[in-house]
């Protein structure tokens, strides 16, 4: 990472940890002071707010959409989500449902959009 990029990350209070994992996808970020004019709070225990360009939904065990503050499985889609597993159609079919990546993560989203 260049010194310029490293300094920018520090200024924005973003972790500089490098990640490489074919199953890792950043779908959220922690809000920093003044983000979205202060409308989004940094709640302890949360993972932040959705990254721009990511659609998310929370699904109950019966496959219906969960309500606000109701826990369920996180499903995501967007341009930064892989369309599937390379040369592994069985894994792709197991992980995707109607274009949504079923993450297996249990989550809830509050009325402010905080995950």
N, C-alpha and C positions, 0 to 999 in steps of 0.2 A: 504494500500500500504506500503510495507516495506521501511525502510529508504534508503536502497541501491538503490531500484528502483526509489524512489522519487528523490534522488540525481542525478541519471542518467538522469531522465527527465529534471531536472533543467540544467544540463550540456549541454543537447542537445536543450535547449530552447523549450521544448514541454510542453504544458499545462497539469497540473495534474488533471484537472477537471474530475470527474467520471461521466460517462454517462450510463444510462440504459434505453433503449427504444427499443421495438421490431421492430420499423420501422427505426431505426437509423443505418446508414452504413457509415463508414469512407472510402471515395474513393480518398481523396486528402490530401496532407500535404504541409505546407508552407516550402519553401526551407530555409535552414540556410546557413550561410557564408561558402563557400567552397564546398557546395553540388554539386555533379556532375561536379566537377572541375570548378565551377562558371558558367557553361553553362545555368543554369536556374536562372532567375532573380525573385526577390520578388516584384511583381508589386502591387501597391496600388489598392484595389478593387478586386484583384484576390483571389481565394481560394487555390492556389498552383498548385501542379502537382499530377498526379495520383499516388496512392499507388501501389507498386509492386504487381502484381498478379491480378489487376483489369483492365479489358478491358472496354473502354467507346466509345460511339458514340453519335453524336449530330444529332437529327432527326428533319427535318422540319415538319410543320403541315400536309403536304400532304403525309408523311411517307417516303420521300426520305432522303438520307443522306445530311446533311448540309456541306458546305465547311469550310475552315479555316476562323476563325473570324466571321462566320455566326451564329447567335443565333438559338437555337432550344431546344428541350427537351433532357435532359441527359438520356441515357440508359446505364446500366452497367451490367457486368456479371463477374464471377470469383469464385474461391473456397470459398471466404468469403461472397458471396452473398447467402442468403437463397434460397432454391429451391422453396419456396412458403410459404403460410400462413398455420399454423398448423390447420388441420381439417376445412379449409375454402376454398374449391375448387373455389367458385365463386369469392372470393377476389384474389386468385392466378391467375385465368384467366383474371381478370380485370387489374392486375398489371404487368403481364409478356407477352412478345411477342417473340416467337421463342427463348426462353431461356434468353432473355434480360429483366432485371427489368426496367420498365418505371417509372422513379422517379417522374415525374411531375415537375422537376426543370428546369427552363430555364437558359441556359448557352451558352457560346461560348468557343472555344479552339483556342488559337493563334498558329502561326507557330512554336513557341518554345515549344508547349505542355503545356502552362500555361492555367489553367481553370479560 
